[in-house]
Amino acid sequence: DIDDYQCHDLYEYDASKAGTVESPFFGKRNYHNGLWCEYRIRAPEGYSIILLFLEFVVDPSSGCSQVQLVVFGKDKKSVLGRFCGYVLPKPILSNEVENDIRFLFRTDFIVSGKGFKVQ
């Protein structure tokens, strides 16, 4: 089923709330091949978003061109980070103007892995 390979999630938080965003099947089994997942985190106006990577295992083959997690600013115009591999990325802080962060997690059809968990 094609829906198994697509994910579009919106997370909205108030000023005091923290939560987690995970790749599909994180903690249960490896992520599927052929994923195209988009996530959006939105905070109240005037607030920043801090992303802390708790776990990160995303296959680095193909020089991160096929399997990667890309973090964008509000309108997908500014790239805040592009990640793959086994090293935990450094924290990402949005500015108050960009109280909205988007992720794109895409995978190839060859290798799968554990995935990621972000707080």
N, CA, C and O atoms as a GROMACS GRO file, in nm:
protein
  476
    1ASP      N    1   0.084  -0.119   0.000
    1ASP     CA    2   0.000   0.000   0.000
    1ASP      C    3   0.088   0.124   0.000
    1ASP      O    4   0.179   0.136   0.082
    2ILE      N    5   0.063   0.216  -0.090
    2ILE     CA    6   0.145   0.336  -0.104
    2ILE      C    7   0.144   0.422   0.022
    2ILE      O    8   0.243   0.489   0.051
    3ASP      N    9   0.035   0.420   0.099
    3ASP     CA   10   0.028   0.500   0.221
    3ASP      C   11   0.130   0.456   0.326
    3ASP      O   12   0.166   0.535   0.413
    4ASP      N   13   0.178   0.331   0.318
    4ASP     CA   14   0.280   0.285   0.410
    4ASP      C   15   0.412   0.359   0.389
    4ASP      O   16   0.499   0.357   0.477
    5TYR      N   17   0.428   0.423   0.275
    5TYR     CA   18   0.554   0.487   0.241
    5TYR      C   19   0.545   0.639   0.239
    5TYR      O   20   0.639   0.707   0.198
    6GLN      N   21   0.434   0.692   0.282
    6GLN     CA   22   0.414   0.836   0.287
    6GLN      C   23   0.376   0.874   0.430
    6GLN      O   24   0.302   0.800   0.495
    7CYS      N   25   0.425   0.984   0.479
    7CYS     CA   26   0.382   1.032   0.610
    7CYS      C   27   0.386   1.184   0.609
    7CYS      O   28   0.481   1.246   0.561
    8HIS      N   29   0.282   1.242   0.660
    8HIS     CA   30   0.269   1.387   0.667
    8HIS      C   31   0.211   1.418   0.804
    8HIS      O   32   0.092   1.397   0.828
    9ASP      N   33   0.294   1.468   0.895
    9ASP     CA   34   0.250   1.491   1.032
    9ASP      C   35   0.274   1.635   1.072
    9ASP      O   36   0.375   1.695   1.037
   10LEU      N   37   0.179   1.689   1.148
   10LEU     CA   38   0.189   1.824   1.202
   10LEU      C   39   0.191   1.813   1.353
   10LEU      O   40   0.105   1.748   1.413
   11TYR      N   41   0.291   1.876   1.416
   11TYR     CA   42   0.301   1.880   1.561
   11TYR      C   43   0.291   2.026   1.602
   11TYR      O   44   0.370   2.109   1.557
   12GLU      N   45   0.194   2.059   1.688
   12GLU     CA   46   0.181   2.195   1.738
   12GLU      C   47   0.200   2.194   1.888
   12GLU      O   48   0.143   2.111   1.958
   13TYR      N   49   0.281   2.288   1.938
   13TYR     CA   50   0.312   2.293   2.080
   13TYR      C   51   0.287   2.432   2.136
   13TYR      O   52   0.301   2.532   2.065
   14ASP      N   53   0.248   2.437   2.265
   14ASP     CA   54   0.240   2.567   2.330
   14ASP      C   55   0.380   2.600   2.381
   14ASP      O   56   0.473   2.522   2.364
   15ALA      N   57   0.395   2.716   2.445
   15ALA     CA   58   0.527   2.767   2.481
   15ALA      C   59   0.603   2.678   2.578
   15ALA      O   60   0.726   2.680   2.580
   16SER      N   61   0.533   2.600   2.658
   16SER     CA   62   0.601   2.522   2.761
   16SER      C   63   0.614   2.375   2.725
   16SER      O   64   0.668   2.297   2.804
   17LYS      N   65   0.568   2.335   2.611
   17LYS     CA   66   0.558   2.193   2.579
   17LYS      C   67   0.678   2.141   2.500
   17LYS      O   68   0.733   2.209   2.413
   18ALA      N   69   0.715   2.020   2.532
   18ALA     CA   70   0.817   1.949   2.456
   18ALA      C   71   0.756   1.819   2.407
   18ALA      O   72   0.661   1.768   2.466
   19GLY      N   73   0.809   1.766   2.300
   19GLY     CA   74   0.758   1.640   2.247
   19GLY      C   75   0.866   1.575   2.165
   19GLY      O   76   0.978   1.624   2.157
   20THR      N   77   0.832   1.464   2.102
   20THR     CA   78   0.930   1.394   2.019
   20THR      C   79   0.873   1.371   1.879
   20THR      O   80   0.752   1.358   1.860
   21VAL      N   81   0.962   1.365   1.784
   21VAL     CA   82   0.930   1.329   1.646
   21VAL      C   83   1.021   1.212   1.612
   21VAL      O   84   1.141   1.216   1.638
   22GLU      N   85   0.963   1.108   1.554
   22GLU     CA   86   1.040   0.988   1.522
   22GLU      C   87   1.016   0.947   1.377
   22GLU      O   88   0.912   0.975   1.318
   23SER      N   89   1.115   0.881   1.321
   23SER     CA   90   1.096   0.821   1.189
   23SER      C   91   0.998   0.704   1.203
   23SER      O   92   0.982   0.650   1.312
   24PRO      N   93   0.934   0.665   1.093
   24PRO     CA   94   0.838   0.555   1.099
   24PRO      C   95   0.900   0.427   1.156
   24PRO      O   96   1.012   0.389   1.121
   25PHE      N   97   0.827   0.363   1.245
   25PHE     CA   98   0.863   0.235   1.308
   25PHE      C   99   0.982   0.246   1.402
   25PHE      O  100   1.038   0.143   1.442
   26PHE      N  101   1.022   0.368   1.440
   26PHE     CA  102   1.137   0.385   1.528
   26PHE      C  103   1.114   0.308   1.658
   26PHE      O  104   1.007   0.319   1.719
   27GLY      N  105   1.215   0.232   1.700
   27GLY     CA  106   1.206   0.155   1.823
   27GLY      C  107   1.135   0.021   1.808
   27GLY      O  108   1.136  -0.061   1.899
   28LYS      N  109   1.073  -0.001   1.692
   28LYS     CA  110   1.004  -0.128   1.667
   28LYS      C  111   1.078  -0.212   1.564
   28LYS      O  112   1.099  -0.332   1.584
   29ARG      N  113   1.117  -0.147   1.455
   29ARG     CA  114   1.194  -0.213   1.350
   29ARG      C  115   1.256  -0.105   1.262
   29ARG      O  116   1.231   0.014   1.282
   30ASN      N  117   1.336  -0.145   1.166
   30ASN     CA  118   1.398  -0.048   1.075
   30ASN      C  119   1.294   0.021   0.989
   30ASN      O  120   1.188  -0.034   0.960
   31TYR      N  121   1.326   0.144   0.948
   31TYR     CA  122   1.236   0.215   0.858
   31TYR      C  123   1.229   0.143   0.724
   31TYR      O  124   1.321   0.070   0.686
   32HIS      N  125   1.119   0.164   0.652
   32HIS     CA  126   1.098   0.102   0.520
   32HIS      C  127   1.186   0.167   0.414
   32HIS      O  128   1.234   0.279   0.431
   33ASN      N  129   1.206   0.097   0.307
   33ASN     CA  130   1.267   0.155   0.188
   33ASN      C  131   1.161   0.237   0.115
   33ASN      O  132   1.041   0.211   0.128
   34GLY      N  133   1.205   0.336   0.038
   34GLY     CA  134   1.114   0.414  -0.045
   34GLY      C  135   1.024   0.509   0.030
   34GLY      O  136   0.915   0.540  -0.017
   35LEU      N  137   1.067   0.557   0.148
   35LEU     CA  138   0.984   0.651   0.224
   35LEU      C  139   1.001   0.794   0.173
   35LEU      O  140   1.107   0.832   0.124
   36TRP      N  141   0.896   0.870   0.185
   36TRP     CA  142   0.897   1.015   0.162
   36TRP      C  143   0.810   1.073   0.273
   36TRP      O  144   0.687   1.078   0.259
   37CYS      N  145   0.872   1.115   0.382
   37CYS     CA  146   0.797   1.159   0.500
   37CYS      C  147   0.823   1.307   0.527
   37CYS      O  148   0.938   1.352   0.528
   38GLU      N  149   0.716   1.380   0.548
   38GLU     CA  150   0.727   1.522   0.582
   38GLU      C  151   0.667   1.545   0.719
   38GLU      O  152   0.559   1.494   0.751
   39TYR      N  153   0.739   1.622   0.799
   39TYR     CA  154   0.693   1.655   0.934
   39TYR      C  155   0.697   1.807   0.948
   39TYR      O  156   0.777   1.875   0.884
   40ARG      N  157   0.609   1.859   1.031
   40ARG     CA  158   0.607   2.003   1.055
   40ARG      C  159   0.586   2.026   1.204
   40ARG      O  160   0.494   1.971   1.263
   41ILE      N  161   0.672   2.108   1.263
   41ILE     CA  162   0.660   2.145   1.404
   41ILE      C  163   0.632   2.294   1.408
   41ILE      O  164   0.702   2.374   1.347
   42ARG      N  165   0.527   2.331   1.482
   42ARG     CA  166   0.490   2.472   1.490
   42ARG      C  167   0.480   2.513   1.637
   42ARG      O  168   0.416   2.445   1.717
   43ALA      N  169   0.543   2.625   1.670
   43ALA     CA  170   0.536   2.683   1.804
   43ALA      C  171   0.454   2.813   1.795
   43ALA      O  172   0.431   2.863   1.686
   44PRO      N  173   0.412   2.867   1.909
   44PRO     CA  174   0.338   2.994   1.906
   44PRO      C  175   0.424   3.106   1.846
   44PRO      O  176   0.547   3.100   1.850
   45GLU      N  177   0.359   3.208   1.791
   45GLU     CA  178   0.430   3.325   1.736
   45GLU      C  179   0.526   3.381   1.840
   45GLU      O  180   0.492   3.391   1.958
   46GLY      N  181   0.646   3.419   1.795
   46GLY     CA  182   0.744   3.480   1.884
   46GLY      C  183   0.828   3.381   1.963
   46GLY      O  184   0.916   3.423   2.038
   47TYR      N  185   0.804   3.252   1.947
   47TYR     CA  186   0.881   3.151   2.017
   47TYR      C  187   0.972   3.076   1.920
   47TYR      O  188   0.943   3.064   1.801
   48SER      N  189   1.082   3.026   1.975
   48SER     CA  190   1.177   2.948   1.896
   48SER      C  191   1.151   2.800   1.917
   48SER      O  192   1.081   2.760   2.010
   49ILE      N  193   1.207   2.720   1.831
   49ILE     CA  194   1.202   2.574   1.844
   49ILE      C  195   1.346   2.525   1.857
   49ILE      O  196   1.433   2.564   1.779
   50ILE      N  197   1.370   2.440   1.956
   50ILE     CA  198   1.501   2.378   1.973
   50ILE      C  199   1.486   2.230   1.942
   50ILE      O  200   1.402   2.161   2.002
   51LEU      N  201   1.564   2.181   1.850
   51LEU     CA  202   1.563   2.039   1.815
   51LEU      C  203   1.686   1.972   1.874
   51LEU      O  204   1.799   2.012   1.846
   52LEU      N  205   1.664   1.870   1.957
   52LEU     CA  206   1.772   1.792   2.014
   52LEU      C  207   1.761   1.650   1.958
   52LEU      O  208   1.659   1.584   1.975
   53PHE      N  209   1.864   1.604   1.893
   53PHE     CA  210   1.865   1.469   1.837
   53PHE      C  211   1.901   1.371   1.948
   53PHE      O  212   2.010   1.378   2.005
   54LEU      N  213   1.810   1.280   1.978
   54LEU     CA  214   1.831   1.180   2.083
   54LEU      C  215   1.895   1.053   2.027
   54LEU      O  216   1.980   0.992   2.091
   55GLU      N  217   1.853   1.013   1.908
   55GLU     CA  218   1.911   0.898   1.839
   55GLU      C  219   1.910   0.927   1.689
   55GLU      O  220   1.820   0.993   1.637
   56PHE      N  221   2.012   0.876   1.621
   56PHE     CA  222   2.021   0.902   1.478
   56PHE      C  223   2.102   0.793   1.410
   56PHE      O  224   2.223   0.784   1.427
   57VAL      N  225   2.034   0.709   1.332
   57VAL     CA  226   2.098   0.602   1.255
   57VAL      C  227   2.030   0.601   1.118
   57VAL      O  228   1.930   0.533   1.098
   58VAL      N  229   2.087   0.677   1.025
   58VAL     CA  230   2.031   0.690   0.890
   58VAL      C  231   2.141   0.656   0.791
   58VAL      O  232   2.245   0.722   0.787
   59ASP      N  233   2.119   0.554   0.711
   59ASP     CA  234   2.220   0.500   0.620
   59ASP      C  235   2.291   0.609   0.540
   59ASP      O  236   2.226   0.689   0.473
   60PRO      N  237   2.426   0.613   0.547
   60PRO     CA  238   2.500   0.718   0.477
   60PRO      C  239   2.543   0.683   0.335
   60PRO      O  240   2.620   0.757   0.275
   61SER      N  241   2.496   0.572   0.280
   61SER     CA  242   2.540   0.535   0.146
   61SER      C  243   2.500   0.641   0.044
   61SER      O  244   2.410   0.720   0.070
   62SER      N  245   2.563   0.643  -0.066
   62SER     CA  246   2.539   0.740  -0.174
   62SER      C  247   2.570   0.883  -0.132
   62SER      O  248   2.516   0.977  -0.189
   63GLY      N  249   2.655   0.900  -0.031
   63GLY     CA  250   2.693   1.034   0.011
   63GLY      C  251   2.575   1.118   0.057
   63GLY      O  252   2.574   1.240   0.036
   64CYS      N  253   2.478   1.057   0.118
   64CYS     CA  254   2.358   1.124   0.170
   64CYS      C  255   2.268   1.178   0.059
   64CYS      O  256   2.180   1.260   0.086
   65SER      N  257   2.288   1.136  -0.063
   65SER     CA  258   2.204   1.190  -0.170
   65SER      C  259   2.071   1.117  -0.182
   65SER      O  260   1.974   1.175  -0.231
   66GLN      N  261   2.064   0.992  -0.137
   66GLN     CA  262   1.940   0.916  -0.150
   66GLN      C  263   1.865   0.901  -0.019
   66GLN      O  264   1.742   0.907  -0.017
   67VAL      N  265   1.938   0.882   0.091
   67VAL     CA  266   1.877   0.865   0.223
   67VAL      C  267   1.922   0.982   0.308
   67VAL      O  268   2.042   1.001   0.330
   68GLN      N  269   1.826   1.060   0.356
   68GLN     CA  270   1.865   1.177   0.434
   68GLN      C  271   1.748   1.234   0.511
   68GLN      O  272   1.631   1.210   0.479
   69LEU      N  273   1.782   1.310   0.613
   69LEU     CA  274   1.686   1.392   0.686
   69LEU      C  275   1.725   1.536   0.659
   69LEU      O  276   1.838   1.577   0.689
   70VAL      N  277   1.634   1.613   0.603
   70VAL     CA  278   1.660   1.754   0.574
   70VAL      C  279   1.568   1.836   0.664
   70VAL      O  280   1.448   1.809   0.672
   71VAL      N  281   1.625   1.937   0.732
   71VAL     CA  282   1.548   2.024   0.820
   71VAL      C  283   1.542   2.161   0.755
   71VAL      O  284   1.644   2.221   0.723
   72PHE      N  285   1.419   2.210   0.736
   72PHE     CA  286   1.395   2.339   0.669
   72PHE      C  287   1.338   2.440   0.767
   72PHE      O  288   1.282   2.405   0.871
   73GLY      N  289   1.352   2.567   0.730
   73GLY     CA  290   1.281   2.673   0.800
   73GLY      C  291   1.136   2.676   0.757
   73GLY      O  292   1.088   2.584   0.690
   74LYS      N  293   1.068   2.780   0.794
   74LYS     CA  294   0.923   2.792   0.780
   74LYS      C  295   0.868   2.758   0.641
   74LYS      O  296   0.775   2.679   0.630
   75ASP      N  297   0.922   2.816   0.539
   75ASP     CA  298   0.866   2.800   0.405
   75ASP      C  299   0.948   2.708   0.315
   75ASP      O  300   0.937   2.714   0.193
   76LYS      N  301   1.029   2.625   0.374
   76LYS     CA  302   1.118   2.534   0.300
   76LYS      C  303   1.218   2.608   0.213
   76LYS      O  304   1.275   2.550   0.120
   77LYS      N  305   1.241   2.736   0.242
   77LYS     CA  306   1.338   2.812   0.163
   77LYS      C  307   1.478   2.803   0.223
   77LYS      O  308   1.576   2.797   0.150
   78SER      N  309   1.487   2.802   0.356
   78SER     CA  310   1.617   2.794   0.421
   78SER      C  311   1.640   2.653   0.474
   78SER      O  312   1.555   2.598   0.545
   79VAL      N  313   1.754   2.594   0.439
   79VAL     CA  314   1.789   2.461   0.488
   79VAL      C  315   1.870   2.480   0.616
   79VAL      O  316   1.978   2.539   0.615
   80LEU      N  317   1.817   2.428   0.727
   80LEU     CA  318   1.884   2.440   0.857
   80LEU      C  319   1.981   2.324   0.880
   80LEU      O  320   2.069   2.334   0.965
   81GLY      N  321   1.964   2.216   0.806
   81GLY     CA  322   2.055   2.103   0.818
   81GLY      C  323   2.016   1.990   0.725
   81GLY      O  324   1.899   1.974   0.691
   82ARG      N  325   2.115   1.914   0.684
   82ARG     CA  326   2.095   1.797   0.597
   82ARG      C  327   2.181   1.686   0.658
   82ARG      O  328   2.303   1.701   0.670
   83PHE      N  329   2.118   1.574   0.698
   83PHE     CA  330   2.188   1.476   0.779
   83PHE      C  331   2.169   1.333   0.730
   83PHE      O  332   2.064   1.297   0.678
   84CYS      N  333   2.274   1.252   0.747
   84CYS     CA  334   2.267   1.107   0.734
   84CYS      C  335   2.387   1.053   0.809
   84CYS      O  336   2.475   1.129   0.850
   85GLY      N  337   2.391   0.922   0.828
   85GLY     CA  338   2.503   0.861   0.898
   85GLY      C  339   2.467   0.817   1.038
   85GLY      O  340   2.351   0.793   1.070
   86TYR      N  341   2.571   0.806   1.121
   86TYR     CA  342   2.554   0.749   1.254
   86TYR      C  343   2.594   0.845   1.366
   86TYR      O  344   2.590   0.807   1.483
   87VAL      N  345   2.632   0.966   1.332
   87VAL     CA  346   2.673   1.065   1.431
   87VAL      C  347   2.554   1.154   1.464
   87VAL      O  348   2.485   1.202   1.375
   88LEU      N  349   2.530   1.175   1.593
   88LEU     CA  350   2.419   1.260   1.637
   88LEU      C  351   2.441   1.403   1.588
   88LEU      O  352   2.544   1.463   1.619
   89PRO      N  353   2.348   1.459   1.512
   89PRO     CA  354   2.361   1.599   1.470
   89PRO      C  355   2.356   1.693   1.590
   89PRO      O  356   2.297   1.661   1.693
   90LYS      N  357   2.420   1.808   1.576
   90LYS     CA  358   2.415   1.910   1.682
   90LYS      C  359   2.273   1.966   1.692
   90LYS      O  360   2.197   1.958   1.596
   91PRO      N  361   2.237   2.022   1.808
   91PRO     CA  362   2.104   2.082   1.822
   91PRO      C  363   2.081   2.192   1.719
   91PRO      O  364   2.174   2.259   1.676
   92ILE      N  365   1.955   2.210   1.682
   92ILE     CA  366   1.916   2.314   1.587
   92ILE      C  367   1.820   2.408   1.658
   92ILE      O  368   1.726   2.364   1.723
   93LEU      N  369   1.844   2.538   1.645
   93LEU     CA  370   1.759   2.640   1.705
   93LEU      C  371   1.701   2.728   1.595
   93LEU      O  372   1.774   2.784   1.514
   94SER      N  373   1.569   2.738   1.593
   94SER     CA  374   1.505   2.829   1.497
   94SER      C  375   1.508   2.969   1.556
   94SER      O  376   1.532   2.986   1.676
   95ASN      N  377   1.483   3.070   1.473
   95ASN     CA  378   1.469   3.204   1.528
   95ASN      C  379   1.321   3.233   1.551
   95ASN      O  380   1.235   3.157   1.507
   96GLU      N  381   1.291   3.343   1.620
   96GLU     CA  382   1.153   3.375   1.655
   96GLU      C  383   1.066   3.398   1.532
   96GLU      O  384   0.945   3.375   1.535
   97VAL      N  385   1.128   3.445   1.425
   97VAL     CA  386   1.054   3.469   1.302
   97VAL      C  387   1.010   3.336   1.240
   97VAL      O  388   0.903   3.326   1.181
   98GLU      N  389   1.093   3.234   1.255
   98GLU     CA  390   1.061   3.102   1.199
   98GLU      C  391   1.018   3.010   1.312
   98GLU      O  392   1.094   2.924   1.357
   99ASN      N  393   0.895   3.028   1.356
   99ASN     CA  394   0.842   2.944   1.463
   99ASN      C  395   0.786   2.813   1.407
   99ASN      O  396   0.704   2.747   1.471
  100ASP      N  397   0.829   2.779   1.291
  100ASP     CA  398   0.778   2.664   1.217
  100ASP      C  399   0.898   2.595   1.152
  100ASP      O  400   0.973   2.657   1.077
  101ILE      N  401   0.916   2.466   1.182
  101ILE     CA  402   1.026   2.390   1.123
  101ILE      C  403   0.967   2.270   1.051
  101ILE      O  404   0.872   2.208   1.099
  102ARG      N  405   1.025   2.237   0.937
  102ARG     CA  406   0.979   2.122   0.858
  102ARG      C  407   1.094   2.025   0.838
  102ARG      O  408   1.209   2.064   0.824
  103PHE      N  409   1.060   1.897   0.835
  103PHE     CA  410   1.155   1.791   0.810
  103PHE      C  411   1.113   1.718   0.684
  103PHE      O  412   0.994   1.707   0.654
  104LEU      N  413   1.209   1.671   0.610
  104LEU     CA  414   1.184   1.576   0.502
  104LEU      C  415   1.276   1.458   0.528
  104LEU      O  416   1.398   1.473   0.535
  105PHE      N  417   1.216   1.340   0.543
  105PHE     CA  418   1.293   1.217   0.562
  105PHE      C  419   1.264   1.128   0.442
  105PHE      O  420   1.151   1.086   0.421
  106ARG      N  421   1.367   1.100   0.364
  106ARG     CA  422   1.347   1.014   0.248
  106ARG      C  423   1.449   0.902   0.248
  106ARG      O  424   1.562   0.918   0.294
  107THR      N  425   1.405   0.788   0.196
  107THR     CA  426   1.492   0.671   0.194
  107THR      C  427   1.495   0.611   0.054
  107THR      O  428   1.405   0.633  -0.027
  108ASP      N  429   1.600   0.536   0.029
  108ASP     CA  430   1.612   0.471  -0.102
  108ASP      C  431   1.546   0.333  -0.098
  108ASP      O  432   1.474   0.301  -0.003
  109PHE      N  433   1.569   0.254  -0.200
  109PHE     CA  434   1.509   0.121  -0.208
  109PHE      C  435   1.612   0.011  -0.182
  109PHE      O  436   1.589  -0.105  -0.215
  110ILE      N  437   1.726   0.048  -0.121
  110ILE     CA  438   1.833  -0.050  -0.103
  110ILE      C  439   1.855  -0.087   0.043
  110ILE      O  440   1.845  -0.204   0.080
  111VAL      N  441   1.883   0.013   0.127
  111VAL     CA  442   1.921  -0.013   0.266
  111VAL      C  443   1.822   0.055   0.360
  111VAL      O  444   1.774   0.164   0.330
  112SER      N  445   1.793  -0.009   0.472
  112SER     CA  446   1.711   0.056   0.575
  112SER      C  447   1.793   0.064   0.703
  112SER      O  448   1.902   0.007   0.711
  113GLY      N  449   1.742   0.134   0.802
  113GLY     CA  450   1.815   0.151   0.928
  113GLY      C  451   1.718   0.181   1.040
  113GLY      O  452   1.597   0.178   1.022
  114LYS      N  453   1.774   0.209   1.157
  114LYS     CA  454   1.694   0.235   1.277
  114LYS      C  455   1.612   0.362   1.264
  114LYS      O  456   1.494   0.364   1.302
  115GLY      N  457   1.673   0.470   1.212
  115GLY     CA  458   1.601   0.595   1.194
  115GLY      C  459   1.645   0.703   1.291
  115GLY      O  460   1.761   0.708   1.330
  116PHE      N  461   1.551   0.789   1.331
  116PHE     CA  462   1.587   0.901   1.417
  116PHE      C  463   1.477   0.929   1.520
  116PHE      O  464   1.361   0.892   1.503
  117LYS      N  465   1.520   0.996   1.627
  117LYS     CA  466   1.428   1.044   1.729
  117LYS      C  467   1.477   1.182   1.770
  117LYS      O  468   1.593   1.199   1.809
  118VAL      N  469   1.389   1.281   1.760
  118VAL     CA  470   1.422   1.421   1.789
  118VAL      C  471   1.328   1.471   1.897
  118VAL      O  472   1.209   1.439   1.896
  119GLN      N  473   1.382   1.550   1.989
  119GLN     CA  474   1.298   1.612   2.093
  119GLN      C  475   1.299   1.761   2.073
  119GLN      O  476   1.236   1.834   2.150
   0.00000   0.00000   0.00000
